[in-house]
């Protein structure tokens, strides 16, 4: 009798585990359905995508290309007195300024190659 009751208990425990796994799956499926419906409701409240005539278009002068320029560092202004602090409105808005000489530096014969090339350097 003792063996029969243990088998019955084992079968019922196995059935209980399957039941709880099924309930857990139902909870997860319900949460996923709720999340999808919530996402659809949020998307319905969003504004419509722009119409083709509302999209940006090229200016009348044609496309605008990037501009390259050589820049040099802008010096930080000094305080008049050593104990005076510089305030943000006293600083310039940009850390660099346009260089007066816009000619690119070129390689000259006899100078080293690229950085770390292992060349002899200036000869």
BELZI-V359363 format. One record per residue. N is the residue number from 1. PHI is phi in whole degrees, 0 to 359 (none if undefined). Layout:
N PHI
N PHI
This chain:
1 none
2 296
3 293
4 295
5 290
6 292
7 295
8 296
9 295
10 293
11 293
12 292
13 294
14 294
15 295
16 294
17 297
18 295
19 299
20 292
21 295
22 296
23 297
24 298
25 297
26 296
27 295
28 296
29 297
30 297
31 294
32 293
33 296
34 298
35 294
36 294
37 294
38 295
39 297
40 294
41 293
42 295
43 294
44 294
45 278
46 287
47 291
48 293
49 294
50 294
51 284
52 304
53 285
54 271
55 289
56 295
57 224
58 295
59 293
60 299
61 280
62 101
63 291
64 259
65 258
66 288
67 246
68 254
69 211
70 269
71 241
72 232
73 294
74 267
75 289
76 283
77 295
78 272
79 288
80 295
81 246
82 297
83 278
84 279
85 263
86 277
87 263
88 303
89 288
90 272
91 273
92 279
93 283
94 226
95 276
96 219
97 227
98 291
99 282
100 292
101 263
102 263
103 283
104 290
105 285
106 248
107 286
108 246
109 301
110 91
111 266
112 290
113 277
114 292
115 299
116 77
117 283
118 85
119 287
120 286
121 85
122 293
123 252
